[in-house]
Amino acid sequence: MKITDLIALDVRYPTSLQRDGSDAMNPDPDYSAAYVILKTDTGLEGHGLTFTIGRGNELVVAAIQALEPYLRNKRLAEFTQDLGAFYSYIVGDSQLRWIGPEKGVMHLATAAVINAVWDLYAKAQGKPLWKLLADMTPAEIVRATPFRYITDAITPDEALALLERLEASKPQREAEIRAKGYPAYTTSAGWLGYPDEKIRRLCREGLALGWTAFKLKVGRDLQDDLRRCAIVREEIGPERVLMVDANQVWDVHQAIEWVRHLLPFRPLWIEEPTSPDDILGHAAINQALEGTGTRVATGEHVHNRVMFKQLLQAGAVGFCQIDAARVGGVSENLAILLMAAKFGVKVCPHAGGVGLCEYVQHLSIFDHIAVSGSMEGRYIEYVDHLHEHFVEPVIIHNAHYQAPLQPGYSIEMKPASLAAYTYPHGSYWKSVLKV
Amino acid sequence: MKITDLIALDVRYPTSLQRDGSDAMNPDPDYSAAYVILKTDTGLEGHGLTFTIGRGNELVVAAIQALEPYLRNKRLAEFTQDLGAFYSYIVGDSQLRWIGPEKGVMHLATAAVINAVWDLYAKAQGKPLWKLLADMTPAEIVRATPFRYITDAITPDEALALLERLEASKPQREAEIRAKGYPAYTTSAGWLGYPDEKIRRLCREGLALGWTAFKLKVGRDLQDDLRRCAIVREEIGPERVLMVDANQVWDVHQAIEWVRHLLPFRPLWIEEPTSPDDILGHAAINQALEGTGTRVATGEHVHNRVMFKQLLQAGAVGFCQIDAARVGGVSENLAILLMAAKFGVKVCPHAGGVGLCEYVQHLSIFDHIAVSGSMEGRYIEYVDHLHEHFVEPVIIHNAHYQAPLQPGYSIEMKPASLAAYTYPHGSYWKSVLKV
């Protein structure tokens, strides 16, 4: 199978109109995707996307186009016969590396492209991505993992040993996942732009649907936070789980002080308390919270495996929030899952946005079957926006993601959605912008 | 004075033809600039650029264009009356922030734009940038500095105290700089693509010109490195300074082992031994080299003040290599200079590329006059490429940068150079590419 063309689309949804997704750092996101379609000579297509929140999406689309020479006219088998080499190849252009390396716009583009190749591979094998990964041998997973810059934290041999200890019991965990699904928490009730009564109503609706863990955005105003935390705790009761998320608004000392005020509401974690680059800052915050029951969580803006490595080495996080499209796609997430397992830190993926739920369910299911071997105390984020645009949207039953069964990475958008929301010439934007 | 237009140009020089700039990570760079011109209603222009090595330069140009609404039709005085707020304003678009934040393509673009505003400000004041900065009061410098995310390392009050201790003695250091210039080292002899005999010849030519410190690229092959280090040490003698630079090619343990082999040649520093993101890795390497006389240096790929903060907090570097256009321009470099002074780490800027020498001389001169108060053991990198394209190229006498005297940031390129090397439609590229 040969890749004959790469199409990159700028897809934007006008979510800012409803304040969906609003938080202390991001008041009015327009959930967007820099979207890739790999055409092949068999008719099969690989789809991938990276998530942004609006302006600048065009830069990521342009960066995807800059990677096009690395994909066009290549045979899929060239990539899949050595997936580790494939990763190095995609991130290895020395000139493009300068404007990263492995971070920012260029790495977001890398994620979309690498995920599109994995989607194509899974479709070619007729398996959902999680099953493709779960069926790979430990040696194959190790070979697909980029170890550059992380061998001081985990060697290929250590990774192999870690995977081999779970190899024999994979079938029973796969059966468990197929029967029960993977636990989720909901962020839908707690956006910062929502009035108190809407939060209260959404908590009640969430409880009725079986949700047991709820995340609330905090960090704009302490009195607001205290009032909003009280509402959620009152609605969900003392036993269910509350998480809080500050979206990077604080400096280190400020974070420690602010979070102390929220401790009476017993949040499981404080998410993104400060700059995502601040390994030592997160470590200081996590240490200050030692013994309180609240731990630091971060990851959605942690830009590559080198940063995750350090968060783990420094004891900076209690929860590792991988993102499917901030780092270099499935390939780099293998490295992060392996490190998290070695360091004994729970992986609770970032999701929401557009397509991130569809993506990360595969990674968590694979993590459970083959890497961590446990779902204990782990949750995938769930946000109920924009799933209607996907050919195979996520299915949630009783607050659990149900294992996707179609071949691929579940990230393919409906043709009608692409046609309407491609910016600025799709039919929706044309009518709004009068372009 | 009002900014009436922003022009962004993609300027590329075909340096790969000569292997100038070749190193273990970057075999064939085409030194390039994403170039900004701010037009004003007075005729005065602010110029700024960021440096890349070729492909991808178009992405940075597009990112500069994405910042255009933040500049056009703004009055210069709006920015200069609160330069700290100006920094927050330029990096503060919540949607553009998502594709950074403050890193990669978006932050390279930020650097060009912020530097162009500082260039315009210095021209409007009729002073070279270093003099504009040196004449600002401690309170004004503190006000111009972005402190977000670094207050756990330095507070505005600490910065103020640090600046005030040097305030009275600024005139004598300014006089010293005007008389002697600022010390430099040369990288021109040691590119990885140069054959041994060229290195030997360039060392001799360098010595004849008065150079006392020489940098050599290493990291591709250990036997090559041993032979090349021996050549340089043989040519420059035991007393002069040798630095070595690996351009990020090693993992942490490998770096420690490789550098041990080079210690007999007594390098002052090992530059970029591993991933620029690896704070803890650099700390481990620096610690392993404790007592050897060789210290770790890094900075040209350190993407913002939060990363520099941690390198300093972790004791990871003996030399802090600021870059004029990787971080958010003059503004963010103020924060880095202040932190380096507080932690007692010497600032030895990264230069070379195109325009970086022209830029960083201003920052080091200001550092000497007002922040560190010392040139002891400090050097600015010097590379003798592409200076002919600048209206006010750097002047080196006896291995010292001579203080630039024209108003502005010395970064304005000659109109003929812009016309020839704008990619792909400038006259040079047209003739080569036949477009």
Interface residues (C-beta under 8 A of the other chain):
Chain A: M25 N26 P27 D28 P29 D30 T52 I53 G54 R55 G56 E58 L59 V60 A62 A63 A66 D93 S94 Q95 L96 R97 W98 I99 G100 P101 E102 K103 G104 V105 M106 H107 L108 R148 Y149 I150 T151 D152 Q248 D251 V252 H253 Q254 T274 S275 P276 D277 D278 I279 L280 G281 A284 H301 H303 N304 V306 M307 K309 Q310 Q313 A314
Chain B: M25 N26 P27 D28 P29 D30 T52 I53 G54 R55 G56 E58 L59 V60 A62 A63 A66 D93 S94 Q95 L96 R97 W98 I99 G100 P101 E102 K103 G104 V105 M106 H107 L108 R148 Y149 I150 T151 D152 Q248 D251 V252 H253 Q254 T274 S275 P276 D277 D278 I279 L280 G281 A284 H301 H303 N304 V306 M307 K309 Q310 Q313 A314
